[in-house]
Amino acid sequence: MKNLFGVIGDPIAHSMSPAMQNAAFNMLGIDGCYHPFHIKPQDLEAGVRGMKAIGVQGFNVTIPHKTAIIPMLDGVDPLAQAIGAVNTVVREKDQWIGYNTDGKGYVRALREGYQEALENKQVLIIGAGGAARAIYYTLTSEQVTRIDLANRTLEKAKELVKRCPFPSDGAVLTVEEAAGQLEKYDIIIQTTSVGMAPNTEAVPIDLSRLNPKAFVSDIIYNPFETKLLKQAKQRRARTQNGLKMFVYQGALAFEKWTGAFPDTSKMEEIVRNQLGGK
Ligand code: ATR
């Protein structure tokens, strides 16, 4: 019998994880199957119990369940606990244990794209939501500490930094303040929803003072290239979209379930095709 895996969310029909994860099982010759499960918030607890009852070995968690699921699990990894969100659940000795591979997936994608040591680089993160928290806490957990945080709502950024369990030595800024000193940043990480389809003309920060040696990363992949990334390219900066983050969070989840790390370039190709072959 195939080992059963999946992803829970609401909505879930458009998730690209099933195609990507099933391809990973096929590529590695592992007898597994990954299915999307539409679970509404009011059914989450029953859903989590049901997944155990039918013998699911592990699953991903997406919007809107990443935080709500935490008290329903038997254990949560410390980094996921600090982030306050679980995107990967593993059945370990018949217990559900929660992890967060979003931050680690992002940092792995960043290291691959940037190709220089991240430690001691001056980083700016724009945004202070769940994605920013996963990235900020994971970077600081890997000794990348020089991180300034800019957000429309300053209080949320202050709270994020205050609750960070790892040493960090950056400032909290308004987006305008960050734009006013943009030349000092080696790496700029855009984590807000600004620029995402359908509002593709929106840009979260003014790039007039961008250092052309900077690396600009946007976690959005729909559109494939946000207006921010287009502007950064025009200013000769290197850029990266959110596709690799998505692929790596999936590959790291797959590794937790099976012990095998899949070929991420194949997975990336599959997701790229699903997005319309761009
Ligand atoms: P996610 O979990 O994807 O990070 P989130 O927790 O809702 O989503 O966070 C959204 C982020 O996008 C926040 O930083 C939010 O800014 P606020 O904290 O000020 O709300 C930011 N954001 C969303 N829409 C925005 C907009 N129109 N202008 C500026 N920032 C925006």
Residues whose N, C-alpha, C, O or C-beta is under 5 A from the ligand:
A	BS01	ATR	G127 A128 G129 G130 A131 A132 N151 R152 T153 K156 T191 T192 S193 V194
